[in-house]
Amino acid sequence: PSATLLRGPQRSSLSNLTTRTPRSRVTSGVIRAEGERGARKRCARRSRAAAVDGAAPRSRAATAVVAPSNIGQLESLSGPAGVDEDYRDSDMAVPYRVYAGKGAGGAEGAPAPVEADPRLEALTRKLAALAPFDKRAMSGPCDRETTRVELFMQKAFGFYNDGGRFVDGVRSFKLERPVAKLGDDEVVTFTDPRDRGTPPAQYHMTGAQIKRWQSTYRCFAPLEEYPPDDGLDLLRRSLAGGSDSGEEAFKMKFAIRASKNPIYCTFDGKLRSRNVSDAVMDRIYLLSVSGIDFAGRKHDVSDITTYIENASEVYRLGSDGRFITMGGRDFWPTGVRAVVRKERLWHDLYKMIHMRLRACDLLGVEVAVDTAIGLGVFAGEDIGVAPISRMFSAACLRKVLETEKFDNIKMVVCALPVFRRSDNYHVFVREFDAEGGYSGPIPVVMIDQDMHALAIASAEAGFITSELNPADSHGVFGEYWQNRGPAVEEKLALTTAGLLTQHHAVNPHVLDKENYVLLDLSASDGNYVVCGRAPLPAREADDGGAAAAGGDGGTSGGAGGGAEEAPPATADRKLELSCDVCGTFAEMRCPCTTARYCTKEHQRADWAAHKEAHEAALAMTDDARAFAAASATTKRVAKWEAAGEASAAATPPTAAVTDTASVPAPSAAEPPASPATAGAAGETAATS
């Protein structure tokens, strides 16, 4: 039916179907339509009228970190929804808060982690000193940013739209020149045609760098949602946009897609300059993960039926018993306020947060830049569940950090931009202040800031860092990015290299089931990885503290002096994924397990020096070989530092060309093929 023939909430919810676009205006960097704002006001009035009479105002005690046993005792869960005043608090005016964390061992008077680690203390000061977040530059449509990404992809890779669809409304595309056909030393340059700077910014990347970033792709998923065999097939299909609406889409909120992912620009839209020798972007991971969708969408129907007890009253049903959709996607609301299944919502939010932080920990991330996943348009303002959705998300993050043990994560930074008087920032601060305050061992920073700026600042400080992409359950990276960047997920495709590293049509590693890592979050021994190509070797139960004591070993740019003194079994695990020759990320591992290489050429070049250790390692027992591998790892730092100092002054601004004369020709004494490359010898030879 035409929206002009309806009255009340139905008319406002169908505003997107009218031929005339509602008049909009920009307020604090947010584009709001007049019709949408009126709908929120009407929803708030209905919610207040439907609220339980005599409900007590929200108190400090009511915001305590809750457990499933006392979820029903929270007064605020039956209070009015959609009202900013519910969360207004005068002591939350400062958009920056640091929770220093519990001291070592929880001892009274022990220095907090931020105070005990000068690097963390310096980082908190650096984050506080960042320039204010420009919230207007990329608010709403991003035509300029979309156009320059399309031009870059066309020029570098022959990008073109083939007329098809990855999913409904998402234009499919192909590349005439895949990344695999780039020469390792070939440089591709991302520029902004409208940049009038002197000189204009140029973002340089080599073919080898892009391939290396692609090779770091992993998808972490819980074992109970994606069992081996059938579960991996479903996950592969979902990552190509093939998940069905309902249960298959529901599972995607637990799948964590991760890879190294350089940042082109912050959310001010201004392209950064990068030289191919810049290592900062090698320290940034992107985690793409779906949130819970309370917006009432057809593909995420299971989110509504799972978490909303009276879903059939909240949305209109057709004669067939199914929800009526408007425009083929959005459900038709009735104006009735939703009743939430609190225990199930708490359980799944906790599991989602634990999954993404566990993935960060396994990747070796030290500073995790988190954000409010699913707390924007998906929070459920129109059906009255936004307050509980936001409060539970903040409380679950606190509970996970206070309960679970992480070996690598040193700090969590929550990027919570403030767009209104009471926003997600204030909710998170309130929950972390409740009941005596946050008491977890990992420091937490709450800040009104651009998440790209936070990730870059952390990487520049020498930390392996990550940022969060609020993705869609369809599983296609960037989704509607060619619609001129309507939301955060699409803006990530315009501001980072995510199309190159996480899109299934560009990166072949996305659909390789060997890169899917199944986790058992209930593992009591710390061995969470059940199957798949783990991003890091298996850990020992007691190796967390020693790795931190040894410094970051030079991989993250910090001092690595303590690495040689650390016991071999507790050396920095990130080093075990690095090439013995150049120190970059290495997929290939020698069959003796004591050496790794990024290319077959580097394995050949190192064979003369490695041959004796290789033969000796093969004669060892399994335990002795593992000890030898760890010992070899601890010796790499000094070699890389010495090589880096010797070549730093001579490093050219463009990619170095490999001297083919220095690579020994294959002979009878050629090193054995690595398991990871034995099946692709022809491809490797063609590439070299």
Steps between C-alpha positions, in 0.01 A plus 500: 500500500607858443645674801279801435190292578615396847483668836709493814812283532429308181526816293835607650651153468411496131659835426765332289234386251366845415608665179596818681810487719436645849671828573822437696738706700839442661521520877832425674619310197193273480252526213147463636179496297208700635267203460736266692539745785123532530470122508747478787304758699175312446669171593632657820150622592352155439778338701444731794129428490564125491761504778425325826333740742713592796827378349788623713755735343824338393750490783870425528420161650279417202793541259718240667673240285241227496505126475220290354372424851406861576421642157131520584569725798609800290251783540609678185389220271134596535556874482419733211697465179631747247546784751842660525437609859511136616880504471577866564750546781694815583816311593532358146569828322866421418516279186814322620543253785783262594447192716853411601427136578565282800857471627714190460337204670222723626710594804395805695722796419662332200559743210238489226613369159494850351723627780733200489553508122645831376405412141132470594516819701655683204232357271215626719651848491540477122137398451377782722702752297355399161324769299122504547299258289365666183146360505372697203747408227367149424157528658235374264572434128868485399500557127857632479646214704303236305607642165870502586487138621326396176761686294785341697357150459443558128850631437689245711290184453260556211196519729160494328139424596370198312129579536436231762436509874695347788184532711182696442594865445878438500663541160746224413832571334801327350867579449662469159836488675486308830744580778674165441621630162678798653877477509639493850701817435226673304375814674133603490411851608175627650441871437217750535430679168357794694796539733646846447784459748861579414593227447174298496482196726607168348444163667751246364472121534697220336357180359686298764353711780143462377544123462646480850208693647261269316676190634430606859125451452335275759139441594448397863177321586366310804499122473139466617372728222721371217595134555773357273410400145141623463563806715804601296302463177229725643757754614661506156165554333408773748824690436405521132159648581314168473355469850124452516285729712426372846724247673796521260507879523463475878822298530704770326505720810743248653734485197803732529672589171851635554799607295771760493336803348679830427313828541483742207355789696324583825135605502595852402520361145853632440724244332823421687840469335682169532841379384545132422759476778250619763436215744230668712211362295634146542401526866129565443240224482134544408236280661168488315209375709122529493292633785151411618244659267194644677412715196257236370657376176392196300847344481541526879155374592650255751639792701144621552347159575789396728528810719149653483242307701198670345633529145161416348352804678786738418483440123202432274442145379358392168240232442782246467629581851813674373603858564382748239794679337509849351709541189599134529725555804359682806230358724181701558488618865175521694618746768490237778807507723724192487561272797859372504616152594769635730687180586543401135605852400758511780638156412547577130646848552755354741586228249539751214733724699701205629539368143636824357738565790619138490567541127700815574701315762579210266612748235743655746313831519624720784266801472145410394298797374139403568179683418127479558398213271127495423421806710412740220204438271497134611452585870120488475396857583166465321393189693625620838797265559789744443563570873540133592698427182752774577521429871552125450768559235700719738446271799601188301822667382586575861409150613713335229803715587459428870441125455699367205880475476682643198872455443580766242243778539652783702228764457148540361406837350130566444436747216161647595422816300251730672227628265239600759470605862478142621666245274672161507804660665295598804341155525839325495648738755204450729528121487876504563452739795227291665551286813836639603632530146672277249744254659639303206875455441495659151489881483203649313477840333164656410534785254295709258735450207548369145582127522742528205693775680515282813626196308765701314621667821529160671689350205734799485574442868625150408197292602331231294149641485155421365184686417141386463276502193123481576421267211177359363381142539513452122876450539606715201763754601399862450155387384334815352822699462421600141180664626730789605586370848173519695619345830814415698557163331492664159727781620756238606517391136574861401761577766698173525638225277215271607383438143845356427537299822149383599278499192439151362512623139850642547676289764497124426593424862148603608345187348784264598362278777853446631481858628193433714597456864248325724522593868379328814444789741438260788851352484639498854862441395525809280516301174207669331587406141324178398576489129606721213819684410568670832642852478744419782655177631330324791570665834616358824283577798752713685679692225306829510707699746843413366407608149409842631819518701704443189375815330345498157813367339522756226199370312294787634781746484586508871810399689581133467786476743321260732423247232830309515473461877149355485470118522464353152151366571375846600644711216272747326264282297463755222863441403425137422297614200785703350745425222851400613651711221305828495276488809170552314191281541572144380252229405768242408655287771796270451411133565746500791276767668798714606485754213239700308518683166276743312606376154670200343785729396577590860494132594755426228715797603510380862551130422879501530482648851198298605590157358694375803232611748233350273659154498564513873140601574359211296699259717355647824201387699182705475564676834860580414398631159240729657764637737738556209232685304434732794873557546535597134216748542673686781814547286320676215455833675867592520559393138209711371600802708857484372382459142252786543766739632733413214240553229286781645705781348514331160128409478360666185150652495386236254494123523837331506571276200611151586851422379439175315873432485507455877246216489677165461385288210310181584727203545508155650541664837191722457291530817190283536167649399295651781167330569317828430645527151569144388167485317553833326853461364397593149334821614799591715740443211288711268490783754877495552 
